[in-house]
Amino acid sequence: MALVKNRRRERGVDYWPGFVDALSTLLLAIMFLLTVFVLAQFILSREITGRDEVLNRLNSQIAELTELLALEKGNSQDLEDTLANLRSSLASSETERSRLQALLDQGAGRSDAANSRIGQLTDQLNEEQQVSARAMNQIELLNQQIAALRAQIAAVEEALQASEAKDQSAQAQIADLGRRLNVALAQRVQELNRYRSDFFGRLREILSDRENIRIVGDRFVFQSEVLFPVGGAELDQAGRAEMDKLANALLELAEEIPQEINWVLRVDGHTDNSPLTGTGRYQDNWELSTARATSVVKYLISQGVPANRLVAAGFGEYQPIAEGNTPEVRSQNRRIELKLTER
């Protein structure tokens, strides 16, 4: 029986040592984290305390300077009052001396007493003069300090005035640059308007025999029936012929417009307000108008017009030039518009 019990003990797994090791490791980790946290708090508190001490020292220095300035002002006033009193005493002493000198002249018997009194008054006068000289020296020192402070204030004011002058000069330069830019832009617009007029004039001469092509404002308008089949976005034979004329006019104009004018020909596609069924190639009028404008741009590129001078845009039925639902109104709204503009 004892042998059987010993074998059962050997087969059992003792988990207690592993549990104790895990718990010890956890406690060590917690102690390490607490130690790091305490050190961080200590370092942070020392940094904050150091900054507070520096701030307190600066505040105390400012307070001391303020008190010294007030004290200097008070001392200056006291010295001025003392000097005024000394001057008054000096005047009185001189008056008394004159009076005694008159008495001396009147009687020889009073000569000794008068001389003694004169000596006393002279000594008193010398003492008062010495005190007055010391007061004058202190006043001169205070005046020098005040002059230094005024010089510093004048230097600050001069620097401020120089900064304001620079700011005003910069503002004037900005305003001048803005004016020059406006003038340059106006000149560019005028040049582009002149070339736009020449371009429309040439197109009018080339395409004047078509009733469905006209100028509206600053745009050259092609009715869609001139260029595309009904519901389609591919140029038909007549449309390609018209675009050939347009491409030739653009190529001629491109040689005349200066390179610094960044012009483009914007091709805008428009449809009428008749909704599409959505079962065909184009889901709605947005896609149809954009496809027609893109088709014109691609054909012009194939005829040699630079691609960077062309822009295609589709507006659907949302920019009509005529209101209503009659066939004539819808025909006017189905169009391709050309506009020579600046990028």
C-alpha positions in Angstrom: 0.0 0.0 0.0 2.8 2.4 0.8 4.4 1.7 -2.5 1.2 2.5 -4.3 0.7 5.8 -2.4 4.3 6.9 -3.2 3.7 6.2 -6.9 0.5 8.3 -6.9 2.4 11.2 -5.3 5.1 11.0 -8.0 2.5 11.0 -10.8 0.7 14.2 -9.4 1.8 17.7 -10.7 2.7 20.3 -8.1 1.6 23.8 -9.4 2.5 25.8 -6.4 6.2 26.6 -7.2 5.2 27.9 -10.7 2.4 30.0 -9.2 4.8 31.5 -6.6 7.4 32.3 -9.4 4.7 34.0 -11.5 3.5 36.1 -8.6 7.0 37.1 -7.7 7.7 38.2 -11.3 4.4 40.2 -11.3 5.4 41.9 -8.0 8.8 42.8 -9.3 7.3 44.3 -12.5 4.9 46.4 -10.4 7.7 47.6 -8.1 9.8 48.5 -11.2 6.9 50.5 -12.7 6.2 52.3 -9.4 9.9 53.1 -9.1 10.0 54.6 -12.6 6.8 56.6 -11.9 8.2 58.0 -8.6 11.5 59.0 -10.3 9.6 60.7 -13.1 7.4 62.6 -10.6 10.5 63.6 -8.7 12.3 64.9 -11.8 9.2 66.7 -13.0 8.6 68.3 -9.6 12.2 69.5 -9.5 11.9 71.0 -12.9 8.7 72.9 -11.9 10.2 74.0 -8.6 13.3 75.3 -10.4 11.3 77.3 -12.9 9.1 78.7 -10.0 12.3 79.8 -8.2 13.7 81.5 -11.2 10.3 83.3 -11.8 10.2 84.3 -8.1 13.8 85.7 -8.3 12.9 87.7 -11.4 9.8 89.1 -9.8 11.8 90.1 -6.7 14.4 91.8 -8.8 11.7 93.7 -10.6 10.2 94.8 -7.3 13.6 95.8 -6.0 14.3 97.9 -9.1 10.9 99.6 -8.8 11.6 100.4 -5.1 15.1 101.8 -6.0 13.6 104.0 -8.7 11.0 105.3 -6.3 13.7 105.9 -3.6 15.9 107.7 -6.1 13.0 110.0 -7.0 12.3 110.6 -3.3 15.9 111.4 -2.6 16.1 113.8 -5.5 13.1 115.7 -4.3 14.5 115.8 -0.7 17.9 117.1 -2.0 16.2 119.8 -4.0 14.2 120.8 -0.9 17.4 120.9 1.1 19.2 122.9 -1.5 16.4 125.5 -1.5 16.6 125.7 2.3 20.3 126.2 2.1 20.0 128.9 -0.4 17.5 130.6 1.8 19.8 130.3 4.8 22.7 131.6 2.7 20.8 134.6 1.7 19.8 135.2 5.4 23.5 134.9 6.4 24.7 137.3 3.8 22.0 139.8 5.0 23.1 139.3 8.6 26.8 139.7 7.6 26.0 143.0 5.8 24.1 144.2 8.8 27.0 143.4 11.2 29.5 145.0 8.9 27.4 148.2 9.1 27.4 148.0 12.9 31.2 147.5 12.8 31.6 150.7 10.8 29.4 152.6 13.2 31.3 151.8 16.4 34.7 150.6 17.2 33.5 149.3 20.5 31.5 146.7 18.9 34.3 145.6 16.6 35.4 142.5 18.4 31.9 141.2 18.9 31.1 141.9 15.3 34.2 140.2 14.1 33.4 137.1 16.3 29.9 137.0 14.9 31.2 137.4 11.4 33.6 134.5 12.0 30.8 132.3 13.2 28.6 133.2 10.3 31.5 132.6 7.9 32.1 129.2 9.3 28.4 128.4 9.2 28.3 129.7 5.6 31.2 127.5 4.6 29.5 124.4 6.2 26.3 125.3 4.4 28.2 125.7 1.1 29.8 122.2 1.6 26.4 120.7 2.2 25.1 122.5 -0.8 28.0 121.2 -2.9 27.3 117.6 -1.8 23.6 118.1 -2.6 24.5 119.4 -6.1 26.8 116.4 -6.7 23.9 114.0 -5.8 21.5 116.0 -8.0 24.0 115.8 -10.9 24.3 112.1 -10.5 20.6 111.7 -10.5 20.3 113.9 -13.6 22.9 111.7 -15.3 20.9 108.6 -14.4 17.7 110.2 -15.7 19.4 111.2 -18.9 20.6 107.6 -19.4 17.0 106.4 -18.9 15.7 108.9 -21.4 18.4 107.9 -23.9 17.3 104.3 -23.6 13.7 105.3 -24.1 14.6 107.4 -27.1 16.5 104.5 -28.6 13.4 102.3 -28.2 11.2 104.9 -29.7 13.6 105.3 -32.6 13.7 101.6 -33.3 9.9 101.5 -33.2 9.7 104.4 -35.6 12.1 102.6 -37.9 10.0 99.5 -37.8 6.9 101.5 -38.6 8.7 103.2 -41.5 9.7 99.8 -42.9 6.2 98.5 -42.6 4.8 101.6 -44.4 7.4 101.1 -47.1 6.5 97.4 -47.5 2.8 98.3 -47.7 3.6 100.9 -50.4 5.6 98.4 -52.4 2.7 95.8 -52.1 0.2 98.4 -53.3 2.5 99.3 -56.2 2.9 95.7 -57.2 -0.8 95.2 -57.0 -1.4 98.1 -59.3 1.2 96.9 -61.8 -0.3 93.4 -61.7 -3.8 94.9 -62.4 -2.4 96.9 -65.3 -0.7 93.8 -66.7 -3.8 91.7 -66.4 -5.9 94.4 -68.0 -3.4 94.6 -70.9 -3.5 90.8 -71.2 -7.3 90.8 -71.3 -7.3 93.6 -73.9 -4.9 91.6 -76.1 -7.0 88.4 -75.7 -10.2 90.3 -76.5 -8.5 91.6 -79.7 -7.5 88.1 -80.8 -11.0 86.8 -79.8 -12.5 89.5 -82.1 -10.2 88.4 -84.9 -11.0 84.8 -84.4 -14.8 85.3 -84.4 -14.4 87.5 -87.5 -12.6 84.8 -89.4 -15.1 82.2 -88.3 -17.9 84.5 -89.4 -16.3 84.8 -92.8 -15.7 81.0 -93.1 -19.1 79.8 -91.7 -21.4 82.7 -92.8 -23.4 80.5 -95.2 -24.9 78.4 -92.4 -28.1 79.5 -90.7 -27.6 77.1 -87.7 -24.3 78.8 -86.8 -24.3 82.2 -85.0 -22.5 84.4 -82.4 -24.1 84.9 -79.0 -22.2 87.3 -76.8 -18.6 86.1 -76.6 -19.4 82.6 -77.8 -19.6 81.0 -81.3 -22.7 78.7 -81.3 -23.2 75.6 -83.4 -26.6 73.9 -83.4 -26.1 70.2 -82.7 -27.9 69.2 -85.9 -25.0 70.7 -87.8 -22.4 68.4 -86.2 -24.1 65.3 -84.8 -26.9 62.9 -85.7 -29.9 62.8 -83.4 -29.0 61.3 -80.0 -25.4 60.7 -81.1 -22.1 62.1 -80.1 -19.9 61.2 -83.1 -19.3 63.9 -85.7 -21.0 63.2 -89.0 -19.6 64.1 -92.4 -21.0 67.7 -92.4 -19.8 68.2 -88.8 -16.2 67.1 -89.6 -16.2 69.6 -92.6 -17.2 72.4 -90.2 -14.6 71.4 -87.7 -11.9 71.3 -90.4 -12.7 75.0 -91.1 -12.6 75.7 -87.3 -9.2 73.9 -86.9 -7.6 75.9 -89.8 -8.8 79.1 -88.2 -7.4 78.1 -84.8 -4.0 77.1 -86.3 -3.7 80.4 -88.1 -4.7 82.3 -84.9 -2.3 80.3 -82.7 0.6 81.6 -84.8 -0.4 85.2 -84.2 -1.1 85.1 -80.4 2.0 85.8 -78.4 3.3 82.9 -76.3 2.9 84.7 -73.0 -0.9 84.8 -73.4 -2.1 81.5 -72.0 -5.3 81.1 -74.1 -7.6 78.1 -74.5 -10.7 77.4 -76.6 -13.4 76.1 -74.4 -15.9 73.7 -76.0 -19.2 73.5 -74.1 -21.8 70.9 -74.9 -25.5 71.6 -74.2 -28.7 69.5 -74.7 -32.4 70.3 -74.6 -34.6 69.2 -71.6 -35.9 66.0 -73.2 -34.9 63.2 -70.9 -33.1 60.2 -72.2 -34.5 56.7 -71.7 -31.3 55.4 -70.0 -31.3 52.3 -72.1 -29.0 53.6 -74.8 -25.3 54.4 -74.8 -25.8 57.5 -72.7 -27.7 57.4 -69.4 -28.7 61.1 -69.3 -28.1 64.5 -70.8 -25.0 65.1 -68.7 -23.2 62.2 -70.4 -24.5 63.2 -73.9 -23.4 66.9 -73.6 -20.0 65.9 -72.3 -19.5 63.3 -75.0 -20.3 65.7 -77.7 -17.9 68.4 -76.4 -15.2 65.7 -76.0 -15.8 64.5 -79.5 -15.3 68.0 -80.9 -12.1 68.4 -78.9 -10.6 65.1 -80.0 -11.3 65.9 -83.6 -9.7 69.3 -83.4 -6.6 67.6 -81.8 -6.5 65.1 -84.7 -6.4 68.1 -87.1 -3.3 69.5 -85.4 -4.7 71.9 -82.8 -2.5 71.6 -79.6 -4.3 69.6 -76.8 -3.2 72.1 -74.2 -5.3 74.8 -75.9 -8.6 73.0 -75.7 -11.1 72.4 -72.9 -14.2 70.2 -73.0 -17.2 70.8 -70.7 -20.7 69.3 -70.5 -23.7 71.3 -69.1 -26.6 69.0 -69.9 -29.9 70.8 -70.2 -29.2 73.2 -67.3 -27.9 76.2 -69.3 -30.6 77.0 -71.9 -30.6 80.0 -74.1 -34.3 79.9 -74.8 -37.2 79.0 -72.5 -40.1 76.7 -73.5 -40.8 73.2 -74.7 -41.5 73.8 -78.4 -39.5 72.0 -81.0 -37.9 75.4 -82.1 -36.8 76.2 -78.5 -35.4 72.7 -78.0 -33.5 73.0 -81.3 -31.9 76.2 -80.1 -30.9 74.7 -76.8 -29.2 71.7 -78.5 -25.8 73.3 -79.3 -22.1 73.4 -79.1 -20.6 76.7 -77.9 -17.0 77.8 -78.5 -15.4 80.4 -76.3 -11.9 81.8 -76.6 -10.7 82.6 -73.1 -7.6 82.6 -70.8 -6.7 79.7 -68.7 
